[in-house]
Amino acid sequence: MENLIQLVNRLQRACTALGDHGEESALPTLWDALPSIAVVGGQSSGKSSVLESVVGKDFLPRGSGIVTRRPLVLQLHRIDEGREYAEFGHLPRKRFTDFAAVRKEIADETDRETGRSKQISSVPIYLSIYSPNVVNLTLIDLPGLTKVAVEGQSDSIVADIENMVHSYIEKPNCIILAVSPANQDLATSDAIKISREVDPKGERTFGVLTKIDLMDKGTDAVDILEGRAYKLQFPWIGVVNRSQADINKNVDMIAARRREKEYFASTPEYRHLANRMGSEHLGKVMSKHLEAVIKSRIPGLQSLINKTIIELENELSRLGKSIATDAGGKLYMVMEVCRTFDGIFKEHLDGVRPGGDKIYNVFDNQLPAALKRLQFDKQLSMDNVRKLITEADGYQPHLIAPEQGYRRLIESSLISIKGPAEAAVDAVHAILKDLVHKSISETTELKQYPSLRVEVNAAAVESLERMRDESKKSTLQLVEMECSYLTVDFFRKLPQDIEKGGNPTHSIFDRYNDSYLRRIGSNVLSYVNMVCASLRNSIPKSVVYCQVREAKRSLLDHFFTDLGKKEGKQLGTLLDEDPAIMQRRVNLAKRLELYRSAQAEIDSVAWSK
């Protein structure tokens, strides 16, 4: 399992390349799920010296005030032989063999991010060190906790640093390395205070006690190191760092490690603890523990990664394809989106999706009800029949039957059917228009391009209006045809004998009696009802032929014709995707690539167990 820590190193670097370094994000984050060791401590607690002792090199900036102003992800790689060197994540092809240059690059890269101010930044610096004198280990060095802001820093710097440290150590996958100086009261330790807030039982906190050699004479740190003063689940580890004089003299770090061992072995108070003291022991313990934690987290990581890959793929699918760059590609994209919309619209009409049944309701309920409301019997009242019959005679009364009177009565009744016929056309138009709006809202791709959505909607509605006008013209012609030519056979079949009340021939003197007029009204009403029954069937056929069938067949034909005339730039205006969506798609695609890569790497490690 020696490659577990290197695996996490690679994943952490990949996360940071995506801008995911433990901050809140609207996108799924792998960083938070990766085990890590965060080094926390107050200013002048000896935190930097501990890290340098573990590495065996001077490489961290030094000075007064807050020196560490960005998280430093320190990845240690043990090599069997060869010269020690360092690499930065932001300078991947450059090797540093001079560790004084490493120190300068840390300071310069911090300034590049913070603008040469004394402010802090949460964006990490990645530093990998390859050496035969290190163990495989990754540590995150966080800015030192402070109680006051210095000149050039905002008043919020104290809280800002504390919030940054919190954001790292509050995650359950974070191992806390709490560094406290032995020559100060442990009760005032910044590291212990903040670690206790997120890990009150000390289940993931390692205590490191520095400056043991600087304690007042007659005092020692045995109670702390043996866990009596402040108990943690893991044993405290004491270290003896180089003195400032040693640093000024550039005392070799490896030699300093030997002197540290000798100190614990030769000091009576600590002799019984010597085997678990010192920076070298600290590095080994942390490496072993980190590896064990990573191993235990692999099943959970696999589950998280698999679930997140599905979520990312689904969201990318919802966002749709990225926009083509050439005119042909753009035209193809627009046509594909329009075809998708057209397909959804047809599904509504064909019953695959709801809505088309409303058209049948117009024909089966609304049209018959409207025809029934015409109340032809009132139109054929005795007074109206007498009036029209008389007017049709003119100056000379009819001799046999009042044919012109019949025609006028029938025409005046049938003409009123135009109202329900027009209403049926308008009702179907409104339904088709509503289905267009529904289909547009259900076409995911159209949500991606607001301008195209507007154009498609306008083109579809314009087509429906043309179809409505044509349908209204054809449907009204059906009514006009019935008015212009009467079915003669209907009248020929009317009863002729007086007993049945059907003899149409009367004396000139009794042609206007009530019985005669009622018979005329009854005959006309029967004919009008017959025509109504016929139109009740033919009007829906006309409407379906002119509107529904045409909408299915050629709803966007005019739009497609216009599309073929557009240049690439004009097509581009139709594909005016929201820049935020474009950026999110790019981010999701990069993140998906990261998760797929992580899935492959973790799966290979899991199979090798």
C-alpha positions in Angstrom: 0.0 0.0 0.0 3.0 2.3 -0.4 1.3 4.2 -3.2 -1.7 5.3 -1.2 -0.3 8.6 -0.1 1.0 9.3 -3.6 -2.5 8.6 -4.9 -4.0 11.2 -2.5 -1.2 13.6 -3.5 -2.2 13.3 -7.2 -5.9 13.7 -6.5 -5.2 16.8 -4.3 -3.1 18.4 -7.0 -5.9 17.7 -9.6 -8.5 19.2 -7.3 -6.5 22.4 -6.8 -6.0 22.7 -10.6 -9.8 22.9 -10.8 -10.0 25.6 -8.1 -11.3 23.1 -5.6 -9.2 23.5 -2.5 -11.6 23.0 0.3 -13.8 26.1 0.0 -17.5 26.0 -0.4 -18.4 25.2 -4.0 -21.6 24.8 -6.0 -19.9 21.8 -7.6 -19.2 18.4 -6.0 -15.9 18.5 -4.2 -13.5 15.6 -3.9 -11.0 17.5 -1.8 -13.2 17.4 1.3 -13.4 13.6 1.1 -9.6 13.1 0.9 -7.8 12.4 4.2 -5.2 15.1 5.0 -3.0 16.3 7.8 -3.4 20.0 8.7 -0.6 21.6 10.8 -2.0 24.2 13.2 -0.4 26.4 15.8 0.0 29.9 17.0 2.7 32.3 15.8 6.1 31.5 17.2 4.9 28.1 18.3 7.7 26.4 16.4 5.4 25.1 13.7 7.7 25.9 10.8 10.7 24.4 12.6 8.8 21.2 13.1 8.0 21.0 9.4 11.6 21.7 8.5 12.8 19.0 10.9 10.5 16.4 9.4 11.8 17.3 5.9 15.4 17.8 7.0 15.8 21.0 5.0 15.5 24.8 5.5 12.9 25.8 3.0 10.2 27.9 4.8 10.2 31.7 4.8 11.0 33.2 8.2 10.4 36.6 9.7 8.2 38.5 12.1 4.4 38.6 12.0 2.4 36.3 9.8 4.9 34.6 7.5 2.6 31.8 6.3 -0.2 33.6 4.5 -1.4 30.8 2.2 -2.0 27.1 2.9 1.1 25.1 1.9 0.4 21.6 0.8 3.7 19.8 1.5 4.0 16.5 -0.3 7.0 14.4 0.8 8.2 11.6 -1.5 10.9 9.2 -0.3 13.4 8.2 -2.9 16.1 5.5 -2.5 18.9 7.5 -3.9 19.8 10.6 -5.9 20.0 14.3 -5.1 17.2 15.9 -3.2 15.0 18.3 -5.1 11.7 20.1 -4.9 8.9 20.9 -7.4 6.0 23.4 -7.2 2.6 22.7 -8.6 2.5 26.0 -10.4 6.0 25.3 -11.9 5.6 21.6 -12.9 8.6 21.4 -15.1 11.1 23.2 -12.9 13.3 21.4 -10.3 14.7 23.2 -7.3 17.9 21.8 -5.8 18.7 24.9 -3.9 16.2 25.1 -1.0 17.0 28.8 -0.4 15.4 29.3 -3.8 12.4 27.2 -2.6 12.0 29.5 0.3 12.1 32.5 -2.0 9.6 31.0 -4.4 7.1 30.4 -1.6 7.3 34.0 -0.6 7.1 35.2 -4.2 4.1 33.0 -5.1 2.3 34.1 -1.9 2.9 37.7 -3.0 1.6 37.0 -6.5 -1.7 35.8 -5.1 -2.1 38.4 -2.4 -0.7 41.4 -4.4 2.3 41.9 -2.2 0.1 42.8 0.7 0.2 41.3 4.2 -3.2 39.7 3.6 -4.0 36.0 3.5 -5.3 33.8 0.8 -7.0 30.4 0.9 -5.6 29.2 -2.4 -2.9 26.6 -1.6 0.7 26.4 -2.8 1.7 22.9 -3.8 5.3 21.9 -2.9 6.6 18.4 -3.5 10.0 17.4 -2.0 11.8 14.2 -3.1 14.5 13.0 -0.7 16.0 9.8 0.8 15.7 11.5 4.3 11.8 11.8 4.3 8.9 9.4 4.7 5.9 9.4 2.3 3.7 12.0 3.9 1.5 15.0 3.0 1.1 17.9 5.4 -0.9 21.1 5.0 0.8 24.0 6.7 -1.8 26.6 7.6 -1.2 30.3 8.6 -0.3 30.7 12.3 -3.1 31.7 14.6 -2.7 35.2 16.0 -4.4 37.5 18.4 -3.6 41.0 16.9 -3.3 42.4 13.4 0.0 44.1 12.5 0.4 47.2 10.3 -0.8 46.6 6.7 -3.3 44.0 7.7 -7.1 44.4 8.1 -8.7 44.2 11.5 -10.4 41.1 10.4 -7.2 39.2 9.8 -7.4 37.4 13.2 -10.9 36.1 12.4 -10.0 35.4 8.8 -7.1 33.1 9.8 -9.2 31.3 12.4 -12.0 30.8 9.8 -9.5 29.4 7.3 -8.0 27.0 9.8 -11.5 26.0 10.8 -12.5 25.3 7.2 -9.7 22.7 7.0 -9.8 21.0 10.4 -13.6 20.8 10.9 -13.8 18.2 8.1 -14.0 14.6 9.6 -11.3 13.4 7.2 -8.8 15.9 8.4 -6.1 14.7 10.9 -5.0 17.7 13.1 -1.4 18.2 14.0 -1.6 20.6 16.9 1.7 22.3 17.6 2.1 23.9 21.1 5.3 25.4 22.8 6.3 23.7 26.1 7.5 27.0 27.6 3.9 28.4 27.6 0.9 27.3 29.6 -1.0 24.6 27.6 -4.3 26.1 28.7 -3.5 29.1 26.5 -2.4 27.1 23.4 -4.0 28.4 20.3 -3.6 25.0 18.6 -5.2 23.0 21.4 -8.1 25.6 21.7 -9.1 25.4 18.1 -8.6 21.7 17.7 -10.8 21.1 20.8 -13.6 23.1 19.2 -13.8 20.6 16.2 -12.5 17.5 17.9 -13.4 17.7 21.6 -12.6 14.0 22.3 -9.2 14.2 20.6 -10.0 11.4 18.3 -8.2 12.8 15.3 -5.7 15.2 16.9 -2.0 14.6 17.4 -0.3 16.8 19.9 3.2 18.1 19.2 5.1 19.8 22.0 8.0 22.1 20.9 10.7 24.1 22.7 11.0 21.4 25.5 14.6 22.4 25.9 13.7 26.0 26.6 11.5 25.3 29.6 12.4 27.0 32.9 14.9 25.0 35.1 13.1 22.7 37.5 10.1 22.2 35.2 9.5 19.5 32.6 6.8 18.4 30.1 6.4 14.9 31.3 2.7 15.3 32.4 1.9 16.6 29.0 3.9 14.0 27.1 2.3 11.2 29.1 -1.2 12.5 28.5 -2.0 13.5 32.0 -2.2 17.3 31.5 -4.3 17.1 28.3 -5.4 13.7 27.1 -5.6 12.8 23.4 -6.3 9.5 21.8 -2.8 9.4 20.4 0.4 9.9 22.4 1.9 13.4 22.5 5.2 13.7 20.6 7.9 16.1 21.8 10.4 17.7 19.5 13.5 19.8 20.0 14.1 22.3 17.2 17.2 24.1 16.3 17.9 27.2 18.2 18.1 30.6 16.4 21.8 30.4 16.8 21.8 27.1 15.0 19.7 28.6 12.2 22.0 31.6 11.9 25.0 29.2 11.6 23.1 27.0 9.1 23.6 23.9 11.3 22.9 20.8 9.2 19.4 19.5 9.7 20.4 15.9 9.8 23.0 16.8 12.5 20.2 18.6 14.4 18.1 15.4 14.3 20.9 13.5 15.9 21.3 16.1 18.6 17.5 15.9 19.2 17.7 12.2 19.7 20.6 12.6 22.1 18.7 15.2 24.1 15.8 12.9 24.8 18.0 9.9 25.4 20.3 11.8 27.8 17.7 13.8 29.7 16.6 11.9 32.8 13.0 13.2 32.7 12.5 12.1 29.1 14.7 9.0 28.9 11.8 6.6 29.3 10.0 8.3 26.4 12.9 8.7 24.1 11.8 6.0 21.6 8.6 8.0 20.7 10.1 11.5 20.7 11.6 13.6 18.0 10.8 14.9 14.6 12.0 11.8 12.8 9.6 9.7 14.9 6.8 12.3 14.2 7.2 11.9 10.5 7.0 8.1 10.6 4.0 8.1 12.9 2.1 10.5 10.8 3.0 8.7 7.6 1.8 5.4 9.0 -1.4 6.9 10.4 -2.2 8.8 7.2 -1.8 5.6 5.2 -4.1 3.7 7.5 -6.8 6.4 7.3 -6.6 6.5 3.5 -6.9 2.7 3.4 -10.0 2.8 5.6 -11.5 5.5 3.4 -11.1 3.8 0.0 -14.6 2.2 0.0 -16.2 5.5 0.9 -14.2 7.3 -1.7 -15.2 4.8 -4.4 -18.9 5.2 -3.5 -18.6 9.0 -3.5 -16.8 9.1 -6.8 -19.2 6.7 -8.5 -22.2 8.7 -7.3 -20.7 12.0 -8.3 -19.8 10.8 -11.8 -23.5 9.9 -12.3 -24.6 13.3 -11.0 -22.1 15.2 -13.2 -23.0 13.2 -16.3 -26.7 13.9 -15.6 -26.2 17.6 -15.2 -24.0 17.8 -18.3 -26.8 16.0 -20.2 -29.3 18.6 -18.9 -27.1 21.5 -19.9 -26.8 20.1 -23.4 -23.9 20.1 -26.0 -21.5 22.9 -26.3 -21.9 25.3 -29.2 -20.3 24.5 -32.6 -17.8 27.0 -33.9 -18.4 26.7 -37.7 -21.5 27.9 -39.6 -22.4 24.3 -40.7 -22.1 23.0 -37.2 -24.3 25.8 -35.8 -26.9 25.3 -38.5 -26.9 21.6 -37.7 -27.3 22.3 -33.9 -30.2 24.7 -34.6 -31.9 22.2 -36.8 -31.5 19.4 -34.3 -33.0 21.5 -31.5 -35.9 22.4 -33.7 -36.5 18.8 -34.7 -36.5 17.9 -31.0 -39.1 20.5 -30.3 -41.2 19.5 -33.4 -41.1 15.9 -32.2 -42.3 16.8 -28.7 -45.1 18.9 -30.3 -46.2 15.9 -32.4 -46.2 13.7 -29.3 -48.7 16.1 -27.7 -51.0 15.8 -30.7 -50.7 12.0 -31.0 -51.4 11.4 -27.4 -47.9 10.3 -26.3 -48.0 13.5 -24.2 -51.1 15.1 -22.8 -53.0 18.0 -24.5 -54.1 16.7 -27.9 -57.3 15.3 -26.4 -58.5 18.9 -25.9 -58.9 19.2 -29.6 -61.3 16.3 -29.7 -63.2 17.9 -26.8 -63.8 21.0 -29.1 -65.4 18.7 -31.7 -67.3 16.4 -29.3 -68.6 19.0 -26.8 -67.9 22.6 -27.6 -69.1 22.7 -31.3 -72.3 20.7 -30.7 -73.1 22.9 -27.6 -72.5 26.0 -29.7 -74.8 24.7 -32.5 -77.5 23.8 -30.0 -77.3 27.3 -28.5 -78.3 28.8 -31.9 -82.0 28.1 -31.1 -83.3 27.9 -34.7 -86.9 27.6 -33.4 -86.7 31.2 -32.3 -85.3 32.1 -35.7 -88.3 30.3 -37.2 -91.0 31.9 -35.0 -94.4 32.5 -36.6 -93.8 36.3 -36.9 -90.4 35.8 -38.5 -91.7 33.2 -40.9 -94.6 35.4 -41.9 -92.3 38.4 -42.4 -89.8 36.6 -44.6 -92.4 34.8 -46.6 -94.3 37.9 -47.3 -91.2 39.9 -48.2 -90.1 37.2 -50.6 -93.4 37.5 -52.5 -92.8 41.0 -53.4 -95.7 42.8 -55.1 -97.0 39.4 -56.5 -97.9 36.5 -54.2 -96.5 33.1 -54.9 -98.7 30.8 -57.0 -97.8 27.3 -55.7 -95.1 27.2 -53.0 -93.2 30.1 -51.5 -89.7 28.9 -52.8 -88.0 32.3 -52.3 -89.4 32.5 -48.8 -88.1 29.0 -48.1 -84.6 30.0 -49.3 -84.5 33.2 -47.3 -85.6 31.4 -44.1 -83.0 28.6 -44.7 -80.2 31.1 -45.5 -80.9 33.3 -42.6 -80.8 30.3 -40.3 -77.7 28.6 -41.8 -75.7 31.8 -41.8 -75.7 31.8 -38.0 -73.7 28.5 -38.0 -70.7 30.6 -39.1 -70.3 31.7 -35.5 -69.8 28.2 -34.0 -67.7 27.3 -37.0 -65.3 30.2 -36.4 -65.3 29.5 -32.7 -64.2 25.9 -33.3 -61.4 27.1 -35.5 -60.2 29.6 -32.8 -60.6 27.1 -30.0 -58.3 24.6 -31.9 -55.9 27.4 -32.7 -55.7 28.3 -29.0 -55.0 24.7 -28.1 -52.3 24.3 -30.7 -50.7 27.5 -29.5 -50.8 26.3 -25.9 -49.2 23.0 -27.0 -46.4 25.0 -28.8 -45.6 26.8 -25.5 -45.7 23.5 -23.6 -43.4 21.8 -26.1 -41.0 24.7 -26.0 -40.8 24.5 -22.2 -40.3 20.7 -22.4 -37.5 21.0 -24.9 -34.5 21.1 -22.7 -32.2 22.3 -25.5 -34.3 25.4 -26.0 -33.8 26.4 -22.4 -30.1 26.6 -23.3 -30.6 29.2 -26.0 -33.0 32.0 -25.1 -32.9 33.8 -28.5 -33.6 30.5 -30.4 -36.4 29.8 -28.0 -38.0 33.2 -28.8 -37.5 32.7 -32.6 -38.9 29.2 -32.6 -41.9 30.3 -30.6 -42.6 33.2 -32.9 -42.1 31.1 -36.0 -44.5 28.4 -34.7 -47.2 30.8 -33.7 -46.9 32.6 -37.0 -47.4 29.3 -38.8 -50.4 28.5 -36.6 -52.0 31.9 -37.5 -51.6 31.2 -41.2 -53.2 27.8 -40.7 -56.0 29.3 -38.7 -56.8 31.8 -41.4 -56.8 29.1 -44.0 -58.9 26.8 -41.8 -61.4 29.6 -41.1 -61.7 30.3 -44.8 -62.3 26.6 -45.7 -64.7 26.0 -42.8 -66.8 29.1 -43.5 -67.0 27.9 -47.1 -68.6 24.7 -46.0 -71.4 26.8 -44.4 -71.6 29.1 -47.5 -71.9 26.0 -49.7 -74.9 24.8 -47.7 -76.5 28.3 -48.0 -75.8 28.5 -51.8 -77.2 25.1 -52.8 -80.1 23.4 -51.1 -80.7 19.6 -51.0 -83.8 19.3 -53.3 -84.5 15.7 -52.4 -85.3 16.7 -48.8 -88.2 18.9 -49.9 -89.4 16.4 -52.5 -89.8 13.8 -49.8 -92.0 16.0 -47.6 -95.5 14.5 -47.2 -98.0 15.9 -49.8 -101.5 14.9 -48.5 -103.6 17.2 -46.4 -104.1 14.6 -43.7 -100.4 14.6 -43.0 -100.4 18.4 -43.2 -97.9 18.4 -46.1 -99.8 19.7 -49.2 -97.8 22.8 -50.2 -100.4 24.1 -52.6 -103.1 26.4 -51.1 -105.5 29.0 -52.3 -104.1 32.4 -52.6 -106.5 33.5 -49.9 -105.2 31.1 -47.2 -101.5 31.1 -47.9 -100.8 33.1 -44.8 -102.9 31.2 -42.2 -101.1 30.0 -39.1 -101.3 26.4 -39.9 -99.6 27.0 -43.2 -96.8 29.1 -41.7 -96.2 26.6 -39.0 -95.8 23.9 -41.6 -93.2 26.1 -43.4 -91.3 26.8 -40.2 -91.3 23.1 -39.3 -90.0 22.1 -42.7 -87.3 24.7 -42.6 -86.3 23.7 -39.1 -86.0 20.0 -40.2 -83.8 21.0 -43.1 -81.6 23.2 -41.0 -81.1 20.5 -38.3 -80.2 18.1 -41.1 -77.5 20.6 -42.4 -76.3 21.1 -38.8 -75.8 17.4 -38.3 -73.8 17.3 -41.6 -71.7 20.3 -40.6 -71.1 18.9 -37.2 -69.1 16.2 -39.0 -67.6 18.2 -41.8 -66.4 21.2 -39.8 -64.0 19.0 -37.6 -62.7 17.4 -40.8 -61.9 20.8 -42.3 -60.3 22.1 -39.0 -58.1 19.0 -38.7 -57.1 19.1 -42.3 -56.2 22.8 -42.4 -54.8 23.2 -38.8 -53.9 20.0 -37.0 -52.6 18.0 -40.0 -50.7 21.0 -41.3 -49.2 21.8 -37.9 -47.9 18.2 -37.7 -46.6 18.4 -41.3 -45.1 21.9 -41.7 -45.1 23.9 -38.4 -41.5 25.1 -38.9 -41.1 24.9 -42.7 -40.9 28.7 -43.1 -38.4 29.0 -40.3 -36.2 26.3 -41.8 -36.3 28.1 -45.2 -35.2 31.3 -43.5 -32.4 29.5 -41.5 -30.8 28.3 -44.8 -30.3 32.0 -45.7 -28.5 33.0 -42.5 -24.8 33.5 -42.1 -22.7 31.9 -39.4 -22.8 35.1 -37.3 -26.6 35.3 -37.5 -26.8 31.6 -36.5 -24.5 32.4 -33.6 -27.0 35.0 -32.3 -29.6 32.2 -32.1 -27.2 30.1 -30.0 -26.7 32.9 -27.4 -26.2 30.6 -24.5 -25.9 32.1 -21.0 -22.1 32.6 -20.3 -22.7 31.2 -16.8 -24.1 28.0 -18.3 -21.2 27.8 -20.7 -18.7 28.2 -17.9 -20.5 25.7 -15.8 -20.4 23.1 -18.5 -16.6 23.6 -18.9 -16.2 23.3 -15.1 -18.4 20.2 -15.0 -16.5 18.6 -17.8 -13.2 19.2 -16.1 -14.5 17.9 -12.8 -15.9 14.8 -14.5 -12.5 14.2 -16.1 -11.0 14.5 -12.6 -13.5 12.1 -11.1 -13.1 9.5 -13.8 -9.3 9.7 -13.4 -9.7 9.3 -9.7 -12.1 6.4 -10.2 -9.5 4.6 -12.3 -6.7 5.3 -9.9 -8.6 4.3 -6.7 -10.0 1.2 -8.4 -6.5 0.1 -9.3 -5.3 0.6 -5.8 -8.3 -1.2 -4.3 -7.8 -4.2 -6.6 -4.1 -4.4 -5.6 -4.9 -4.7 -1.9 
